[in-house]
């Protein structure tokens, strides 16, 4: 299935499952009704920032738009070959995400990202209707992640945990592409589970630096 067709279908499925009209989702997400309609008809290629806004409005992780768990007449498979893993490129930044997880439903999803040099992606990521946790493990290169107001410089091998309850900025400050793995876990509804605090800033003796996000 073409990735844009998959996104269009998943957006309709998620919206219908919640009983949201186009106007309701537009109000909840801040994405215009006409833009949502174009995406659902496969006539628009949304950026990561737009998909993030729609995910927040629907109360799901952005990765949900790439899920292919619903196949007519078939049980979702617990296995997927590398050649069948969906690839999607953000039209704005050029970063490429690969959905590693198989179609079988699971609270855990794995995603691999190749992030171009010098690029930056800012996501609201405040999914208030779900309790979603994320960890980012850098495989190659370097990434600066700003979670809320704290910036974490991540080198190859470093891993950062966070909850999708505040804005996140992904930035590759180098001249080389970076590659990292994202693991997402969706837990019980947020109202029934304690919130996890944001990672504490590094101590003054640490070699890492803490910077405040520009307004």
Residue pairs with C-beta under 8 A, 6 or more apart in sequence:
1 68
3 66
3 86
3 87
3 88
4 42
4 45
5 42
6 65
6 66
6 68
6 86
7 39
7 46
7 51
7 65
7 66
7 88
8 39
8 40
8 41
8 42
10 64
10 65
10 66
10 67
11 36
11 39
11 40
11 54
11 65
12 40
13 70
14 58
14 60
14 64
14 65
15 22
15 25
15 40
15 58
18 58
18 59
20 28
20 57
20 58
22 33
22 36
22 37
23 33
25 31
25 36
25 54
25 57
25 58
26 32
26 33
26 36
28 56
28 57
28 58
29 36
29 53
29 54
29 56
29 57
29 58
30 53
30 57
31 50
31 53
31 54
31 57
35 44
35 46
35 50
36 54
38 44
39 46
39 50
39 54
45 91
46 54
46 91
47 90
47 91
47 92
47 93
48 62
48 90
48 92
48 93
48 95
48 121
48 123
49 92
49 121
49 122
49 123
51 62
51 65
52 62
52 123
52 124
52 125
53 124
54 65
55 61
55 62
55 64
55 65
55 127
56 124
56 125
56 126
56 127
56 128
58 64
58 129
59 127
59 128
59 129
59 130
60 127
60 130
61 109
61 127
61 130
61 132
61 134
61 164
61 184
61 186
62 123
63 99
63 109
63 111
63 182
63 184
66 86
66 88
66 97
66 99
67 99
67 103
67 109
68 86
68 103
69 76
69 103
69 104
69 105
70 76
71 103
76 102
76 103
76 104
76 105
77 102
77 103
77 104
78 102
78 104
79 102
80 100
80 101
80 102
80 103
85 98
85 99
85 100
86 98
86 99
87 96
87 97
87 98
87 99
88 96
88 97
88 99
89 95
89 96
89 97
90 96
90 97
90 121
92 121
93 115
93 116
93 119
93 120
93 121
94 116
94 119
95 113
95 114
95 115
95 116
95 119
95 121
95 170
96 113
96 114
97 111
97 112
97 113
98 111
98 112
98 113
99 109
99 111
100 110
100 111
100 112
100 181
101 108
101 109
101 110
101 111
107 185
107 186
107 187
108 183
108 184
108 185
109 183
109 184
109 185
110 181
110 182
110 183
110 184
111 181
111 182
111 183
111 184
112 179
112 180
112 181
112 182
113 179
113 180
113 181
113 182
114 177
114 178
114 179
115 141
115 143
115 170
115 172
115 177
115 178
115 179
115 180
116 172
116 177
117 172
117 174
117 175
117 176
117 177
117 178
118 172
118 173
118 174
118 175
119 171
119 172
120 169
120 170
120 171
120 172
121 169
121 170
121 171
122 167
122 168
122 169
122 170
123 167
123 168
123 169
123 170
124 167
125 164
125 165
125 166
125 167
125 168
126 164
126 165
126 166
126 167
127 164
127 165
128 165
128 190
129 189
129 190
130 164
130 186
130 189
130 190
131 163
131 186
131 187
131 188
131 189
131 190
131 193
132 163
132 164
132 184
132 185
132 186
132 187
133 161
133 162
133 163
133 164
133 184
133 185
133 187
133 196
134 161
134 162
134 163
134 164
134 182
134 183
134 184
134 185
135 159
135 160
135 161
135 162
135 182
135 183
136 143
136 145
136 154
136 159
136 160
136 162
136 180
136 181
136 182
137 157
137 158
137 159
137 180
137 181
137 182
137 183
138 154
138 155
138 156
138 157
138 158
138 159
138 178
138 179
138 180
139 156
139 179
139 180
139 181
140 156
140 177
140 178
140 179
141 156
141 172
141 174
141 176
141 177
141 178
141 179
142 153
142 154
142 155
142 156
142 172
142 173
142 174
142 178
143 154
143 170
143 171
143 172
143 178
143 180
144 151
144 152
144 153
144 154
144 169
144 170
144 171
144 172
144 173
145 151
145 152
145 154
145 160
145 162
145 168
145 169
145 170
145 171
146 152
146 167
146 168
146 169
146 171
146 211
146 213
147 160
147 162
147 166
147 167
147 168
147 198
147 199
148 166
148 167
148 198
148 213
149 212
149 213
150 198
150 199
150 201
150 210
151 209
151 210
151 211
151 212
151 213
152 160
152 199
152 208
153 208
153 209
154 160
154 180
160 199
161 199
162 168
162 198
162 199
163 195
163 196
163 198
165 195
166 198
167 213
169 213
172 178
187 193
201 210
202 208
202 209
202 210
